[in-house]
Every structure is written in structure tokens, then in C-alpha cells.
Amino acid sequence: MSVHAAGVAVLVLAAALDAQELKLEGLISEALERNPEILAAQKKYEAARQRPSQAGSLPDPTFSPGWNSNGNPLPGAGIGREPTSNIGFSVTQEVLYPGKQRLRSNLARKEADVEFEDLQLAQLGVISRVKQAFFRLQHSYAARDVLERNRQLLKNLLSVTEVRYSAGKAAQQDVFKAQVQLSVIEAKILQLDRERRLRQAEINSLLNRRPDTPLGKPGEPHVKPVTKTLTELQAAARESAPTRLRDQKMTERAELAVNLARKDYYPDYALTAGYFNQAGMPAFYMFRADIRIPLYFKGKQRAALTERTEMLSEARHTYDATGQSLNFRIADDYSMAETSLQLTNLYFKTVMPQAQLAVDSSLASYETGAVDFLSVLNNYTAALEYEMDYHEEMLNYHLALSRLEETTGVRLIEGGHL
């Protein structure tokens, strides 16, 4: 296939995909399956799940073969004649003080629980970023459509102005002002095209695709009110927010670490049993217990216990700080969503219809010479800004909900799972 043909094929594919509606559900499902951050967190959690059985196991026993000889160092020298000559082996097993193995296993289990919450956080974070990128992409299309429509209206206005200028009924500056406004719209369209390419690349990155992979066009944006109150969201966050659950698991882990540090005041020991053959003489058996005495507990065990106690206090304060931070973030985003929803309704139901009536009325009056061009242009510019503000507030509403979902773990937006 020639380079030209390949380029045409890519353009055709891109056009076909652009004609398809981009679904948020599909993007999130693919991100959960392919995103490297999620996969890394998942593998880290799976690795952590293998630690409790390791931590709860006894140390490996030691097998020690050997001999004692008389007359020369060779094995068997003097065996059967000298009571100190023998060949045999011993087995040594280290044993932890009762309760230490269980505590170590539970400690590792809590660490695995922490990794699980980190996995949940990674999933929520990626889902939130996918949603925010999707809504920004959706906004770029919607805002561009608004500018395209208004550009055509402005061209029509410019045509009327040029006719009136030719007839000596309008000033030349009116034509220039209309042309300047057209250039402003062109500049905004270029910015939105850049935003669209950027968000497409961001979505492809989150889905672990090539940055230039074509995407379809999102459906028309719409707003649905939140069914949860601020109090309900804050209560849900206290119960199930992964950030808070992670800190809770860290606190429980720190409590187990303190208990384990207390156990270290008690000695571990090693048991050794041996059998030694002495040929014609009676076999020699041996048993020994080696006890590790925590003689230097003032500089070791006591310091370790103090360290673990301080870490427990830190974990508890972190847990409380996370709760306060969550409450503030939820209240902030909830207030933003609530305000944006109210503004969206105000723009759509009141401001935009009134602005459009003002544009239609002034345009009709301008064609008859009842009003000047500046009044028409001001009304037109105001109507355009209000419609752009409407879509901007719609975007702010969805972004705030996306952040609320990430913070609370509660689903608030249709078209995505948590």
C-alpha cells in the first residue's frame, strides 16, 4: 500500500470513529483492564497476600552433620576405641516466644489490607481521571459547536453590515468590528481543537493505547441532579472511602506492631537434638536448648517499643487528619457541584433565552435602521458568552462529581462504575 493510500485509510478510519458515539462505560472498563497504574497496584497487592504465611512460619531448621575424631582429623579416627570419637548429626530448630508468630502473620495481613486499599485508590483515581478527561473532551465538542453556529450567525450579520455600508447606511468600523469578532471566534475554535487533541491523548494514555489512536465523539452533555445529600456523602466516606480505610488499616497495623514490640521483651530460643554413632560403643544422644536473653533491653527492646508507640500515635493522628480533610474536600466539591447545577439551570432556562430574544430583536431593528450596529454586536457577544458559560458550568458540575466519586467511593455519574 502506498503512503498516500495509507494516509487516506487512516483519515477514513478516523472519520468513521468520529461518527461513532464515544461511551464512558467502555472507556472505564478498558482502563480497569489495561491501565498500568492499576495493574501495578494489583500485582503489588497480590504479592503482599503471600507475606502472611511467610511471616507466620517457623525459621527453617538447621541440619548439622559432623564428627569428632582422636589421633588424626580424619572421619572415624578413634571411633569404637575412644569415647569422644563419633560420627553423627544434630538438628536445630529456632522457636519464637509464644504469640510472636501469630502477631507477625497478622501484621503482614494488615499490610496486605493496606495494599488492597491502595489498589482501590488507584482504580478510583484512574476512573476519575478518565471521567474528567471524557467530560473535558465532551465540552470541547459542545463548545466548538456553539462557536461554529455563532460564527455562521456572525457571517450573516457581517453580510448585512457590508450591504448597509455599501448603501451608506453603516460605518466602515462596523464591518471591522464584525471581522474582529470573527477572528476572536476563530482563535477560540483553535484553542478548543487543541483541547480536544490533548484530551484524546490523555484518554489513550490512561487506556494504555497509542497517543494518536482515534476516538469517537462523546454524546451530547446533560446534567442530572445529585441524589445524595452532603451529610450522606460524608457519612459514606467515613464508612467506605479507601483513603480513610487505608489509614484505618495502617492504625491497626501499628497497634499490632506495638504488641509485637512488647513480645520482644521475652526471649526466643532454639532447640537442638543430635545422634552420634560410636561404633562398638553405646550411641551418643544430645539435646540442648539455647535461650536468647534480652539483656540489653534498655537500648534495644525499650527503644523499639517507644518507636512503635510513636508510630501508632502518628497513625491515629493521620487517620483523624484524613477524616477532616475528606470532610472539607467533600463539602468543597459538593458546593461547587451544587452551584454549577444552579447556574446551569439559570443559564438554560432564563439567561440564554432572554439573551437570544435580545439578539433577534436588535438584529431585526438593525436591518430596518432602528438601532446601531454596536447594540447588535453587544447583544450577540453577550448571548455567545452566556451559552459558553452554560457549557463551562456543565463541565464544572461533572468535574466536581468526578472528584466526589473519587473521594467518597460513591457512584454519582451514570455511565461509569465504581
N, C-alpha and C positions, 0 to 999 in steps of 0.2 A: 504494500500500500504506500502511495506517495505521501510526502509530508503534507501537501495541500489537502489530500483526501483524509488523512488522519485528523487534521485540524478541523475540517468540516464535520467529521464524525463526532469529535468532542463537542463542537458547538451544538450539533443536533441533540446529543445526549443531554447537554446542559439545559437546552430549551425544553426537552421532554420532562426532565426532573423539575424544572422551574414551574412547569404547568401542573405538576402533582402537588397536592397539599401536604406540607410537612407536618407530621404528627408528633406531639410532645411525648406521648406514651412510648412510641417506638424509639425515640432518642434516649429516653431514660433506661429502657430495657437494654439497649445496646451498651450504654455507658456502664451499667451494672455488670455486664458480662466482659467488657473489653478494657475499661479504664485501668491504666497501670497502677494508679494510686490505690484503687480498691483491691486489685489483685495482690499488690504488695502487702497491704494490711491483712488481707485474708490469709496469705501464706505465713505472715508473722503470727497471726492468731493460731493457725494450725500447728506451727512449731511450738508455741507456748503450751498447747494442750499436751505435748509429750513430756513436759517437765515434772508434773506431779508424781508420776510413777517413778521417775528417776530420783527425785528428791526424797521420796518415801522408802527407797530401797536401802538395804544394808550395804556398807562398803564391801567390795569384793574380798573374799578370804585369800589368805596367803599360804601357799604350799611351799614348804622349805625342806627339800631333801639334803642329806649330808652324812658325814661320817666323822668318827673320832678314831684315831689310829695311834699305835705305840711302836717305837722302833724306827719308823720312817713314815713319811706323809702319804704314802700310797693308800688307796681304799682297801680296807680289810687287814691292814698290818696289825698284828697282835690280837685279832678277833678270835675269841674262843680261849685265849690264854690270859689276856689282861682284862680285868673287869671294866676298865674305862674305854675299851675298844669296841666299837659298834658301827653298824650301818642302819640308817632309818630315815624317818621324815617327821615333820611336825606340820600342823595346820593351825593358822591363827585367824581368828575372826574378830574384827573390831565391832563393838556393840555400843550404841549410843544410849545415854541415860534415858530411862522410860519417858515417853511423851515427846522426845525431840523429833523422832521420825514422823510422827503424825503432824506436828507443827510445821516441819519443813514441807511436807506434802501439801498441807492446807495453804501454806504461804505461796507455793508455786501455783496452786489452783487459783488463788486470788489474783496472781499476776496474769494468769491466762484470762480471767474475767476482765481485767483491765484491758488486755489486748482485744477482747471481744468488743468492748465499748469503743475502743479506738477504731475498730472496723466499722461499727455503726456510725461513728462520727465521719469517717472517710466516705461512706456511702451517702450520708445526708449532705455532706459538703459538696460532693460531686453532683448530686441531684440538684442542689440549689444552684450551682454554677451553670448546669445545663439549662435549668429553667430561666435563669436570669439572661443567659445568652439568647435563648429562644425568644423571650419577650422583647429583648433589645432588637433582635432581628425582625420580629413581627412589627415593632414600632418603626423601624427603618422603611419597611414596605408601606405601612399605612401612612406615615408622614410624607413619603415620596408621592404617593397617590394624591394626597391633598395638594402638594406643591404642583404636580402636573396639571391637576384640574384648574387650579388658580392661575397657573401660567397661561393656560388657554383663555381663561376669562380676561386676563390682563392683556393678552394679544388682541382680543376683541375690542377691549377698551382703547388700546393703542390705535387700532384701525379707525375707530370713531373719532379719536382725537386728531389723527392725521387728516381725516376728511374735514373736520371742523377747522383745522389750521389752514388747509388749502383754501377753504372758503373765507378765511379771515375772521372766523368766529372763536378761535382759540389761540393762545400764545404758544410760541415755539418751546418755551420752557416746560409746558405741559407734556409735549412729546418727549423731551429729555427725561423728565421725571418718570414717565411710564417706562422708558427704556432702562433707566437706572433700577427701577423696581424689578424689571425682568431679569437684569443681571444679578440682583440680590437673590432672586429665586433660583437662578442657575447655580450660584455659589452654594446655596443650601442643599440643592439636589446632589452636587458633587460631594458634599460632606456626608450626606446620607448614603450615597453609594459606597463611600469609604467605610462607613459604619457597618453596612451590610456585609462587605467583604471581610471585615475584621471579625464580625460575629460568626460568620460561616467558618472561618478558620478556627475560631475558638471552639465551636461545637465539634468540628472534626478532630481537634486536639483532644478534647475530653472523651471522644469516642475512639481514640487511638486510630484515626484514619489519616490519610494524606491530607495536608492542609488545603489543597486545591480540589478536593473531592466535591462535586456539585451537590447542592442541596435543593430541595423543593421550596416552595413558597409557603410560609405559615398561613393558616386560615385567618379570617377576619377577627381582630381582637374584640373581646367582650368582657364585661365586668359582672361578676356575681357577688353579692354581699357575703361577708363572713358570717357563718352561723354560730361561731364561738364567741363568748364574751372574753374580755381581758382577764377577768378572775378565773374563768375556766382554763384559759391558756396557761396562766401562771401556775395553777394547780396541776395541770398536766405536765408542765415542765418539772415541777418538784418531784413528780412521781416517776417520769419516764424519759426525761431529757438525757441523752447519752453523756453529755458533759457532766451533769450532776451525778449520774450513776457511776461514771468513771471515778470521780472524786470520792464517792462513797466506797467504791471497791478499794481505792488507794488507802482510805482511812482504815478499812477492815484489815487490809494487808499490814498496815503499820501497827495495828493492835496485835496481830499475830507475831510480828517481829519483836515487839516488846516482850511478849510471853516467851518467845524463843530465847531472847537475851537473858531473861530470868533463869531459864533452864540451864544456861551455860555456866551458872554458878555450881552446878552439880557435875561430878566427874563422869567422863566416858571411860570405857575400859575395853581391854582386849583379852580374849580367851584363847589359850594355846594348848593343844593336845598333841602328843607325839608318841611314836613307836620306833624302837631301835632294836635291831637283831644283834645278838652277841654269840651267834653260832651255838656251840655246845653249852654255853652258859644260859641262865634264865633271861628271857627277853626283858628289855628295859622300857618302862612306860613313863610318860611325863605329862603333867598338867600344870598350867600356870595361868594366873590372872594378873594382867598389868593394868593398873588403875592410874589414869591421868589426873593428878591433883591440881586443882586451880589455885596454886599457891600465890600467884601474882594477880589476884582478882582486883586489887585496888587500881592497878594501872591498865587492866585489860577488861575483865568482865564488867566492872563497875562503870568504866568509861563507855563500853559498848551499850550497856543498859541506858545510860544517860543519853547517848546519841540516839538510840531508838525511841526513847521517850520524847525527845525534842522533835524528832521526825513525825511522831504521832501527833504532837501538838500542831506542827506545821500542816499536816494533812487535814486536821479538823478545821483550822482557820481557812485553808484553801477551799474546803467544802462550803463553809459559810460565805466566803467571798464570791464563789461561783454562783451561789444562790442569789446573792444580792445583785450581781452583775446580770444574771439571767432575767431577774425581775425588771431591771432597768431597760435592758435591750428589748424585752418583750413589750413593755409599756411604750417605748420609743417607736418601735416598728408598728405596733398596733395603732398608735396615734397617727402615724404617717399614713397608714392604710385607710384609717377612718377619714382623715382629712382629704386625702386624694379621692376617695369614693364620693364624698360630698361635693368636691369641686367638679368631679366628672359629671355628676348629675346636674349640677348648676350650669355648667357649660352647655351640656347637651339639651337640657330642657328649656333653658331661659336665655343664656347669653348668646349662643350661636344662632338660634332662630331670630332673635332681635337684631343681631348684627347683620344677618343676611337680608332682613327686611330693610335695614338702613341702606345696604348696598344697592338692592333692587330699586328702592325709591330714589336714591340720589342719581343712579345711572339713568333712570327714566327722565328725571328732571334735567340731567346734564344734556341729554340728547335734544331736549327742547330749549336748552339755554337758560333754564331756571336757576341752576346752581353752577358754581365754578368747578374746574377740574380737581382742584386741591381737596374739596369736600368729598368728591367721589373717591379719590385716591386714599384719603384718610380712612374713609369707611371701609374700603376694600382691604387696606392693610390691617385694620383692626379686626375685621372678620377672619382674615387669614391667621393672625396671631392667636385669636381665640380658639380656632379649630386646632392649631398646632399645640396650644396649651392643653386642650382637651385630651389629645393623644399623649402628651407628656405626662399628664396626671394619671392616665390609664396605665402607662408604663410604670410610674412610681408606685401605683397601687399593687401591681403584680410583683414588682421587685420587693416591696415590703412584705407581701405574703410569702414570697420565696424565702426571705430571711427568717420570718416567723416559723416556717416549717422546719428550717434547719435548726433553729434554736429549741423548739418545743418537741419536735418529732411528731407533730400532729399534721395530718393532711388537710390543707385548706384550699388547694387549687385542683380543679378537675383536670384530668389528662396526665396524671403522674402518680406514681406510687411511692410509699414510704416504707 
